[in-house]
Amino acid sequence: MTPNAILKRGRTVWDRSKVSSIEFGQRLGKLQMKMAENGIQLLLIYGDQNDYGDICWVSGYVPKRGWAVVAVTNQGEPVLICGHGSRELKFTRTITWVEDVKAADSLLSLAQSIRGLIAENESKQGLIGLAGLRERATYGLWQTIADQLGDH
């Protein structure tokens, strides 16, 4: 018998009494301060259903299947890009404090989202930081992101 992937269950709600949006805002502020100190303009944080600690810390989001990338600039609000279809966006928005949530149901749509984030931040000086991408992302996912980064 061949093992089949199953949908992981677990936390499917955001209990605001345990971790409030104020707490997430403070975490984001600390992260942005460290980014600014280190000259990082854009930070791409990767997580998936097996290794989600980094993205959960900043966004509260735990992928139920597949992957997610949280894009953080050293000013402004984060963007959560989820590796699922758009029909799941309504549910996803109920379990994260991040307001800008995008679906990327293919590597092409992920590439377009990352290209857009880079273009929005092109005029600002700074580095692009990566957290967890090289170590944990599949080769195809990593290569898609690396192609979009180019010489950045």
Backbone bond lengths (Angstrom), bond angles and torsions (degrees), N, CA, C in turn:
res aa  C-N    CA-C-N  psi(-1)  N-CA   C-N-CA  omega(-1)  CA-C   N-CA-C  phi
1 M - - - 1.439 - - 1.528 108.82 -
2 T 1.316 116.24 131.99 1.452 122.19 179.48 1.521 110.08 -88.51
3 P 1.342 117.28 130.34 1.468 118.29 177.63 1.533 110.55 -65.97
4 N 1.300 115.79 140.87 1.461 122.21 178.16 1.512 109.51 -114.26
5 A 1.331 114.92 144.27 1.458 119.42 176.09 1.525 109.17 -68.16
6 I 1.299 116.05 141.14 1.460 120.00 176.83 1.519 108.70 -123.36
7 L 1.308 115.92 157.19 1.452 120.60 177.86 1.518 108.73 -72.08
8 K 1.302 116.41 121.70 1.454 120.50 178.01 1.517 109.94 -70.10
9 R 1.277 115.50 136.90 1.460 120.46 175.25 1.512 107.21 -105.60
10 G 1.267 115.83 -178.36 1.451 120.27 -177.25 1.504 108.01 137.62
11 R 1.303 116.89 -141.14 1.454 120.99 -177.00 1.526 110.30 -63.60
12 T 1.326 115.03 116.36 1.462 119.40 177.88 1.521 111.03 -123.05
13 V 1.319 115.64 14.95 1.463 120.50 174.88 1.516 108.01 -138.20
14 W 1.303 116.14 159.03 1.462 121.16 173.35 1.515 106.47 -104.53
15 D 1.307 117.11 110.54 1.461 122.35 179.03 1.525 107.34 -85.81
16 R 1.320 115.82 98.50 1.462 121.71 -175.69 1.524 112.94 -66.68
17 S 1.334 117.33 -17.05 1.466 119.20 177.56 1.527 111.40 -76.47
18 K 1.326 116.78 -19.85 1.471 121.06 179.18 1.531 111.57 -89.27
19 V 1.321 116.48 -47.44 1.467 121.88 177.97 1.527 106.56 -137.41
20 S 1.306 116.09 109.84 1.463 121.09 -174.99 1.529 111.54 -86.60
21 S 1.318 114.95 167.51 1.465 119.19 175.84 1.529 110.22 -64.93
22 I 1.331 117.41 -26.51 1.472 121.03 175.98 1.531 109.60 -63.48
23 E 1.334 116.22 -43.91 1.469 120.91 177.46 1.525 111.01 -60.44
24 F 1.331 116.45 -45.30 1.465 119.34 178.60 1.525 110.89 -64.00
25 G 1.321 117.53 -37.95 1.460 120.84 176.77 1.516 111.88 -61.71
26 Q 1.333 116.69 -39.34 1.470 120.79 177.68 1.521 110.97 -66.98
27 R 1.326 116.38 -40.58 1.465 120.20 177.21 1.524 110.20 -61.49
28 L 1.340 115.69 -45.65 1.454 120.15 179.04 1.522 110.53 -59.73
29 G 1.333 117.06 -43.44 1.462 120.89 178.95 1.516 112.19 -59.58
30 K 1.331 117.54 -43.67 1.469 121.04 177.87 1.524 111.28 -62.99
31 L 1.330 115.83 -43.32 1.458 120.30 179.28 1.529 110.62 -63.35
32 Q 1.319 117.28 -45.26 1.463 120.70 -179.61 1.520 111.60 -64.47
33 M 1.326 117.60 -34.77 1.456 120.98 177.37 1.532 109.88 -63.93
34 K 1.329 117.07 -45.23 1.470 121.26 178.74 1.531 110.72 -64.65
35 M 1.330 115.98 -38.85 1.464 119.38 178.05 1.525 110.34 -61.23
36 A 1.317 116.33 -46.86 1.470 120.56 -179.55 1.526 110.76 -62.06
37 E 1.334 117.16 -41.60 1.466 121.29 179.01 1.526 111.53 -60.42
38 N 1.339 116.53 -31.08 1.461 121.23 -176.53 1.530 113.34 -102.64
39 G 1.327 116.93 10.28 1.455 120.59 176.24 1.520 114.49 71.91
40 I 1.323 117.59 23.10 1.462 121.47 -179.32 1.526 108.77 -95.49
41 Q 1.323 116.35 121.43 1.466 122.08 179.51 1.524 111.28 -89.26
42 L 1.334 117.05 -39.46 1.461 122.50 -176.69 1.515 108.79 -133.82
43 L 1.336 116.63 129.53 1.463 121.92 178.65 1.517 108.04 -120.45
44 L 1.341 116.52 124.67 1.459 122.62 176.86 1.525 107.89 -104.54
45 I 1.331 116.41 116.54 1.466 122.63 -176.24 1.522 108.36 -109.24
46 Y 1.321 116.56 122.99 1.466 122.19 -177.40 1.520 111.07 -100.83
47 G 1.321 115.52 146.37 1.454 121.87 171.31 1.513 109.61 -156.62
48 D 1.324 116.07 159.55 1.459 120.39 175.67 1.514 109.69 -142.08
49 Q 1.341 117.06 -174.60 1.454 120.14 -174.54 1.521 112.94 -65.24
50 N 1.306 118.37 -16.87 1.459 121.56 179.44 1.518 113.81 -100.95
51 D 1.310 117.56 -22.30 1.459 121.82 -174.71 1.529 108.69 -143.69
52 Y 1.314 116.37 84.77 1.463 121.10 -169.92 1.521 114.06 -119.02
53 G 1.302 118.90 7.81 1.455 121.34 -174.87 1.518 114.58 -57.33
54 D 1.327 117.02 -44.03 1.466 120.23 -177.29 1.526 112.00 -64.42
55 I 1.348 116.23 -47.83 1.469 117.37 -178.38 1.517 111.46 -72.51
56 C 1.321 117.52 -31.75 1.462 119.86 178.89 1.526 110.45 -67.06
57 W 1.318 117.70 -37.71 1.468 121.03 -179.24 1.522 111.28 -59.69
58 V 1.331 116.32 -40.47 1.467 119.23 -176.35 1.527 113.15 -91.71
59 S 1.348 117.83 -26.29 1.468 119.38 -173.71 1.525 114.16 -119.11
60 G 1.318 116.86 -20.68 1.456 120.24 -174.20 1.515 112.74 81.61
61 Y 1.313 117.00 -1.35 1.466 121.10 -175.58 1.519 111.52 -89.93
62 V 1.332 116.13 133.27 1.463 123.10 174.21 1.528 106.47 -119.04
63 P 1.335 118.01 113.30 1.462 119.34 179.58 1.528 111.37 -61.16
64 K 1.313 116.34 132.95 1.463 120.95 177.58 1.512 110.89 -81.45
65 R 1.310 116.10 -29.92 1.463 121.83 174.36 1.525 106.65 -155.13
66 G 1.282 116.22 152.65 1.460 118.90 178.01 1.514 113.13 74.24
67 W 1.312 116.26 -145.13 1.450 123.16 -169.78 1.522 110.28 -130.75
68 A 1.326 114.49 172.80 1.461 122.10 173.23 1.520 108.03 -153.39
69 V 1.326 115.03 153.23 1.462 122.19 175.91 1.521 107.09 -129.53
70 V 1.323 116.20 129.22 1.455 120.91 172.88 1.520 106.64 -104.22
71 A 1.325 115.85 124.42 1.465 121.73 178.17 1.522 107.68 -103.16
72 V 1.333 115.10 122.97 1.465 121.34 -178.72 1.522 108.18 -122.10
73 T 1.328 116.19 129.51 1.461 120.46 171.54 1.526 107.71 -99.40
74 N 1.349 117.15 164.49 1.469 117.08 -177.26 1.526 112.21 -76.85
75 Q 1.326 116.92 0.61 1.466 122.90 170.26 1.517 106.86 -145.34
76 G 1.297 117.80 146.36 1.457 120.09 176.83 1.517 112.78 96.46
77 E 1.318 113.82 -174.80 1.459 121.47 -174.39 1.529 111.64 -92.96
78 P 1.337 117.16 151.57 1.462 120.30 179.25 1.533 111.98 -75.29
79 V 1.317 114.99 164.17 1.462 122.94 174.76 1.522 106.86 -122.40
80 L 1.318 116.53 132.03 1.461 122.22 177.58 1.520 108.05 -106.38
81 I 1.326 116.55 120.64 1.461 122.51 177.95 1.524 107.15 -111.49
82 C 1.322 115.98 116.21 1.471 121.32 -175.30 1.519 110.70 -105.63
83 G 1.307 115.59 139.90 1.459 121.80 179.96 1.512 111.95 -82.67
84 H 1.307 116.57 55.96 1.464 121.15 175.55 1.519 109.18 -145.17
85 G 1.302 115.96 174.68 1.456 121.10 -178.38 1.516 112.96 -74.67
86 S 1.318 115.04 166.15 1.460 120.73 -177.11 1.525 113.05 -67.83
87 R 1.312 118.33 -21.65 1.468 119.15 -179.45 1.527 112.16 -66.42
88 E 1.319 117.63 -17.95 1.460 121.21 179.60 1.532 113.03 -92.70
89 L 1.319 117.84 -2.47 1.466 120.89 -176.60 1.526 112.65 -61.69
90 K 1.308 117.78 -41.87 1.459 120.46 -177.97 1.524 110.65 -58.82
91 F 1.330 117.05 -45.18 1.462 120.73 177.19 1.525 110.92 -65.71
92 T 1.320 117.20 -46.02 1.466 121.57 -178.10 1.521 110.69 -56.10
93 R 1.313 117.10 -40.45 1.473 120.36 -178.65 1.523 112.93 -65.78
94 T 1.327 118.33 -18.39 1.469 120.44 178.96 1.525 112.48 -82.18
95 I 1.337 117.75 -13.80 1.464 119.76 -175.64 1.527 113.20 -116.24
96 T 1.322 116.61 18.63 1.461 120.99 175.27 1.522 109.03 -144.37
97 W 1.300 115.81 153.02 1.466 120.31 176.20 1.527 111.70 -85.49
98 V 1.341 116.88 -14.31 1.457 122.07 -179.20 1.533 108.77 -67.26
99 E 1.313 116.16 127.85 1.467 120.10 -177.50 1.523 112.93 -84.16
100 D 1.334 117.08 -33.84 1.465 120.58 -178.41 1.524 109.16 -92.83
101 V 1.319 115.82 94.90 1.464 122.56 -178.87 1.517 107.71 -114.58
102 K 1.341 115.93 128.56 1.458 121.39 -178.66 1.532 109.19 -122.51
103 A 1.320 115.10 148.23 1.464 120.68 174.11 1.515 108.77 -97.41
104 A 1.310 116.08 141.38 1.464 121.70 174.83 1.524 106.23 -135.52
105 D 1.324 115.76 87.13 1.454 119.98 -175.47 1.523 113.38 -81.92
106 S 1.333 116.34 4.59 1.458 120.88 176.66 1.528 108.60 -150.25
107 L 1.305 115.79 164.16 1.465 119.51 177.25 1.526 110.35 -65.90
108 L 1.319 117.58 -30.36 1.455 120.83 177.56 1.533 110.94 -64.53
109 S 1.325 117.35 -44.76 1.470 118.64 179.92 1.525 111.05 -69.32
110 L 1.338 117.97 -32.12 1.468 120.57 173.75 1.528 109.49 -63.12
111 A 1.329 116.11 -45.48 1.467 120.78 -179.81 1.526 110.25 -59.20
112 Q 1.329 117.28 -42.71 1.463 120.89 179.97 1.527 110.88 -63.71
113 S 1.339 117.04 -41.14 1.465 120.18 179.73 1.522 110.93 -64.62
114 I 1.324 116.96 -44.14 1.463 120.63 -179.09 1.531 110.52 -68.17
115 R 1.314 116.82 -40.22 1.467 120.20 176.80 1.528 110.03 -59.51
116 G 1.323 116.97 -41.06 1.464 121.03 178.01 1.520 112.19 -63.95
117 L 1.333 117.28 -42.57 1.470 120.96 178.43 1.520 111.27 -63.64
118 I 1.325 116.84 -41.06 1.465 120.34 178.86 1.527 109.67 -65.00
119 A 1.329 116.83 -42.83 1.474 120.46 179.93 1.524 111.03 -62.54
120 E 1.327 117.88 -39.66 1.461 121.53 179.26 1.526 111.64 -63.45
121 N 1.318 116.71 -28.62 1.459 121.17 -175.91 1.518 113.09 -107.25
122 E 1.333 117.62 5.88 1.466 122.87 -176.12 1.524 112.72 -57.93
123 S 1.327 116.81 -39.92 1.463 119.84 -175.40 1.528 113.12 -74.95
124 K 1.317 116.13 -15.55 1.464 120.11 -178.75 1.521 109.04 -90.08
125 Q 1.294 115.99 139.24 1.460 120.59 179.84 1.530 109.54 -78.92
126 G 1.299 116.30 140.88 1.451 119.46 175.59 1.510 112.11 150.32
127 L 1.299 113.80 168.97 1.455 122.26 -178.58 1.521 110.07 -89.04
128 I 1.335 115.34 163.27 1.462 121.41 170.00 1.520 106.20 -107.62
129 G 1.322 115.58 122.49 1.460 120.87 180.00 1.516 111.04 -100.50
130 L 1.319 115.95 150.23 1.460 122.51 178.96 1.518 108.81 -124.67
131 A 1.323 116.51 133.34 1.464 120.99 177.57 1.520 108.69 -125.51
132 G 1.331 115.35 112.94 1.448 121.33 175.05 1.514 116.40 82.85
133 L 1.309 118.10 -10.29 1.468 119.90 -175.57 1.517 112.83 -66.03
134 R 1.298 116.32 -53.45 1.472 119.34 -176.73 1.507 112.31 -65.35
135 E 1.323 115.95 -35.99 1.459 120.27 -174.72 1.527 113.09 -78.98
136 R 1.348 117.32 -34.46 1.460 119.17 -168.91 1.511 115.96 -118.81
137 A 1.316 118.70 -23.35 1.463 120.56 -176.94 1.524 110.70 -72.59
138 T 1.319 116.41 152.98 1.456 120.09 174.87 1.528 108.53 -64.55
139 Y 1.310 116.00 160.69 1.457 119.79 -178.96 1.528 111.02 -58.60
140 G 1.324 117.36 -44.41 1.465 120.78 -178.82 1.515 112.63 -61.83
141 L 1.327 116.13 -42.40 1.461 120.88 178.58 1.525 110.19 -65.94
142 W 1.324 116.34 -46.71 1.463 120.07 178.80 1.518 111.05 -59.78
143 Q 1.333 117.33 -45.20 1.456 121.28 -177.42 1.530 111.21 -64.00
144 T 1.335 116.44 -38.37 1.468 120.49 177.56 1.523 110.50 -60.68
145 I 1.320 116.63 -45.73 1.464 120.42 -179.53 1.525 110.53 -68.86
146 A 1.326 116.87 -43.92 1.469 120.43 -179.94 1.535 110.78 -60.11
147 D 1.316 117.19 -38.29 1.470 120.29 178.28 1.517 111.32 -62.52
148 Q 1.333 117.36 -36.06 1.452 120.89 -179.25 1.535 111.33 -74.23
149 L 1.319 116.59 -28.81 1.463 120.28 -179.12 1.514 111.76 -72.26
150 G 1.319 116.98 -31.48 1.462 120.26 178.78 1.514 111.63 53.69
151 D 1.324 117.19 -123.52 1.467 122.55 -178.37 1.518 112.94 -89.38
152 H 1.317 117.80 5.07 1.468 120.44 -178.22 1.495 108.37 -70.29
